[in-house]
């Protein structure tokens, strides 16, 4: 006798499809199986990364991919949204995709401000990868970061931040550099300064959660109080002349000073970072939908060109 679905749910007490819903994330069909999976680089359950080894007799460059999700969701299995793994491997570039603590988990761990968690996790993962250079046949210096949205912001933070290596540390991983060769990102928030964000895009609404503030107005009103955090964690504030080149991709044309359909991923962020980079002499290429004749069509093309250049 067939029982109706509603009755089955009452009998068993849980949705029939709960197991499917709770299944761990998996890579898309376009992503090859990692050479090494779920490698731990720290103590938290999300301190894990996957590694794809490019075939080469000599040390290979590395594409270091940081997933998006607002620092509050997402996983390394989103790799195909931010990079073409097959193209990278065919070009002789090894690939790393990382997980990191979300801001909520960082807060639970006592990290202040919350954004320090995912950003410093990314830095630690980068140092861990460098510590594996001999074992994994990697060229330490040539590591380029990739990612989208929050992962793009994390990538730019790594690109522009001073080296976090501690040469005096007893921990050999901590002695490794956190500097990048380049970065190529999609939909990046280039600033975590609410005043800049509102000036560039009047309907800005993103970023307060990075500092434990829920509403954008609270974020804006707290600006003076959290200024030291903005200076430390906003990519725009960190740009200096010794920084590596970056490549920015957006899905719509910019309109600085105007309301945007997607203020969280607007190309206004890209225009203003590019201006800042030009002021200090850092290469910053910007493309968006409708821009004619870009030198590189996408982030992967740029990363391949930069990491394999003689």
C-alpha positions in Angstrom: 0.0 0.0 0.0 1.3 3.4 -0.9 1.3 6.0 1.8 1.0 9.7 1.1 4.2 11.8 1.4 2.8 13.8 4.3 2.1 10.7 6.3 5.6 9.3 5.6 7.0 12.5 7.0 5.0 12.2 10.1 5.9 8.5 10.6 9.7 9.0 10.1 9.9 12.5 11.6 12.5 13.9 9.1 12.3 15.0 5.5 12.9 12.1 3.0 15.5 14.1 1.2 17.5 15.3 4.3 20.5 13.1 3.5 20.7 14.5 -0.1 20.4 18.1 1.3 23.1 17.6 3.9 25.5 15.8 1.5 29.0 17.4 1.4 29.7 19.7 -1.5 31.3 18.2 -4.6 33.3 19.6 -7.6 31.5 20.2 -10.9 32.1 17.8 -13.8 34.6 20.3 -15.4 37.0 19.9 -12.4 39.4 17.0 -12.4 39.9 14.9 -9.3 42.4 16.5 -6.9 45.8 15.0 -6.6 45.5 15.5 -2.8 42.2 16.2 -1.0 41.2 17.6 2.4 44.8 18.4 3.4 44.8 20.1 6.8 46.7 23.4 7.2 45.4 24.3 10.6 43.3 23.1 13.6 39.8 24.3 12.6 37.5 21.9 10.7 37.5 24.3 7.8 41.3 24.6 7.7 41.5 22.3 4.7 42.6 22.6 1.1 42.7 20.5 -2.1 45.7 20.3 -4.4 46.1 19.5 -8.1 49.7 18.8 -9.2 50.7 19.9 -12.7 52.9 17.5 -14.6 56.4 19.0 -14.9 60.0 18.0 -14.4 60.7 21.5 -13.0 58.9 23.3 -10.1 55.5 24.7 -11.2 53.8 28.0 -10.5 50.6 27.8 -8.4 47.0 29.2 -8.8 45.8 29.8 -5.2 41.9 29.9 -5.3 39.8 31.4 -2.5 36.1 30.8 -2.8 33.4 33.5 -2.4 30.3 33.6 -0.2 30.5 36.8 1.8 32.9 35.1 4.3 29.8 33.4 5.6 29.2 30.6 3.1 30.6 28.7 0.2 33.4 26.1 -0.2 36.5 25.2 -2.1 34.3 23.0 -4.3 33.1 26.2 -6.1 36.5 26.3 -7.8 35.1 26.3 -11.3 33.3 29.6 -10.7 36.7 31.4 -10.3 39.2 29.4 -12.3 39.5 26.9 -15.1 41.5 24.1 -13.5 42.0 22.2 -16.7 43.5 25.2 -18.5 45.8 25.9 -15.6 47.1 22.4 -15.4 47.6 22.2 -19.1 49.7 25.3 -18.9 51.9 23.7 -16.2 50.4 25.5 -13.3 49.4 23.6 -10.2 46.2 24.5 -8.4 45.2 24.9 -4.8 41.6 25.6 -3.5 41.1 26.4 0.1 38.4 26.5 2.8 38.6 29.0 5.6 36.6 30.0 8.7 33.5 32.0 8.1 33.2 35.3 10.1 30.7 33.6 12.4 33.1 30.8 13.2 36.0 33.3 13.7 33.8 35.2 16.2 33.1 32.0 18.0 36.9 31.5 18.2 37.3 35.0 19.8 38.8 36.6 16.6 38.4 40.4 16.5 37.4 41.8 14.1 35.6 38.8 12.5 37.1 39.3 9.0 40.6 38.7 10.5 39.6 35.0 10.6 39.1 34.3 6.9 41.9 36.7 5.9 44.5 35.2 8.2 43.3 31.7 7.4 44.0 32.4 3.7 47.5 33.8 4.6 48.2 30.7 6.7 47.1 28.4 3.9 49.4 30.2 1.5 52.3 29.8 3.9 51.4 26.1 4.2 51.5 25.7 0.4 54.9 27.3 0.3 56.1 25.0 3.0 55.2 22.1 0.7 57.2 23.4 -2.3 59.8 20.7 -2.3 57.3 17.8 -1.7 54.8 19.1 -4.2 57.3 20.4 -6.9 56.2 24.0 -6.6 57.9 27.3 -7.5 57.5 29.3 -4.3 57.7 32.7 -5.7 55.2 32.3 -8.6 51.9 32.0 -6.7 48.9 33.9 -8.1 45.6 34.3 -6.1 42.2 33.9 -7.7 38.6 34.2 -6.3 35.3 35.9 -6.5 33.4 38.4 -4.3 34.7 37.9 -0.7 37.3 35.5 -2.0 38.4 38.2 -4.4 38.6 40.7 -1.6 40.8 38.2 0.4 43.0 37.7 -2.7 43.5 41.5 -3.0 44.2 41.8 0.7 47.0 39.2 0.3 48.3 41.0 -2.8 48.6 44.4 -1.1 49.4 43.5 2.6 52.9 43.6 3.8 54.5 40.2 4.3 53.2 38.4 7.3 56.1 36.0 7.5 57.8 35.8 10.9 61.5 34.9 10.2 62.1 34.3 14.0 59.2 31.9 14.5 59.8 28.4 15.8 57.1 27.3 13.4 58.6 26.7 9.9 55.3 27.4 8.2 55.0 30.8 9.9 58.4 31.7 8.4 57.1 31.4 4.9 56.1 34.5 2.9 52.5 35.6 2.3 53.4 37.7 -0.7 51.9 37.0 -4.2 53.2 37.1 -7.7 49.8 38.5 -9.0 46.1 38.2 -8.4 43.1 37.8 -10.8 39.7 38.2 -9.3 36.0 38.5 -10.1 33.4 40.9 -8.5 35.9 42.1 -5.9 35.0 44.4 -3.1 38.2 46.6 -3.2 37.3 48.7 -0.2 35.9 48.0 3.3 35.6 51.7 4.1 31.9 52.6 4.3 32.5 56.2 3.5 34.3 55.3 0.3 31.7 52.7 -0.6 28.8 55.1 -0.2 30.6 57.8 -2.2 31.4 55.4 -5.0 28.0 53.7 -4.9 25.3 55.4 -3.0 23.2 52.3 -2.4 26.1 50.3 -0.9 25.0 47.7 1.6 27.9 45.3 2.1 30.8 45.1 4.5 29.6 45.7 8.0 29.6 42.1 9.0 33.4 42.0 8.4 33.7 44.1 11.6 30.7 42.7 13.5 28.2 45.3 12.4 24.9 44.0 10.9 23.4 47.1 9.1 25.3 49.3 6.7 24.2 52.5 8.5 25.7 51.1 11.7 28.9 50.4 9.7 28.9 53.9 8.3 28.3 55.6 11.7 31.1 53.4 13.3 33.7 54.4 10.7 35.9 56.6 13.0 35.8 54.1 15.8 36.9 51.2 13.5 39.3 53.2 11.4 42.3 51.1 12.5 40.5 48.0 11.3 39.7 49.6 8.0 43.3 50.5 7.5 44.4 47.0 8.2 41.8 45.0 6.3 40.6 47.2 3.4 42.6 46.3 0.2 42.3 49.9 -1.1 44.0 51.3 2.0 47.0 48.9 1.7 48.1 49.6 -1.9 51.8 50.5 -2.2 54.3 50.8 -5.0 55.9 47.4 -4.3 52.7 45.4 -4.7 52.2 42.8 -7.5 50.0 43.3 -10.5 46.2 42.6 -10.3 43.4 41.9 -12.8 39.8 42.7 -12.0 36.7 41.3 -13.7 33.1 42.6 -13.3 29.8 41.6 -14.9 28.5 45.1 -15.7 30.0 48.5 -16.7 30.9 51.0 -14.0 29.0 54.2 -13.1 30.8 55.8 -10.2 28.6 57.9 -8.0 25.4 56.3 -9.3 23.1 53.7 -7.8 24.0 50.2 -9.0 21.8 47.1 -9.6 24.4 45.0 -7.7 26.2 47.4 -5.4 28.1 44.5 -3.7 29.9 43.5 -6.9 29.8 46.8 -8.9 32.7 47.7 -11.3 32.8 51.0 -9.4 35.0 49.1 -7.0 37.3 48.3 -9.8 37.5 51.8 -11.3 38.5 53.3 -8.0 41.1 50.7 -7.2 42.6 51.1 -10.6 42.9 54.9 -10.1 44.6 54.3 -6.8 47.0 51.7 -8.3 47.9 54.1 -11.1 48.7 56.8 -8.5 51.4 54.6 -6.8 52.6 52.7 -9.9 51.0 49.3 -9.5 49.6 47.5 -12.6 45.8 47.0 -12.3 43.9 45.8 -15.4 40.1 46.1 -15.4 37.6 44.4 -17.6 33.8 44.3 -17.5 30.9 43.2 -19.8 30.8 45.5 -22.8 34.4 46.6 -22.6 36.0 46.2 -26.1 39.2 44.4 -26.9 40.6 43.5 -23.5 44.0 42.0 -23.5 42.8 39.1 -21.5 39.4 37.6 -21.7 39.2 36.3 -18.2 41.0 35.6 -14.9 42.5 32.3 -16.0 44.0 33.7 -19.2 45.6 36.5 -17.1 47.0 34.1 -14.5 48.5 31.8 -17.1 50.1 34.7 -18.9 51.6 36.1 -15.6 52.7 32.9 -14.0 54.4 31.5 -17.2 56.0 34.7 -18.5 59.8 34.5 -18.9 
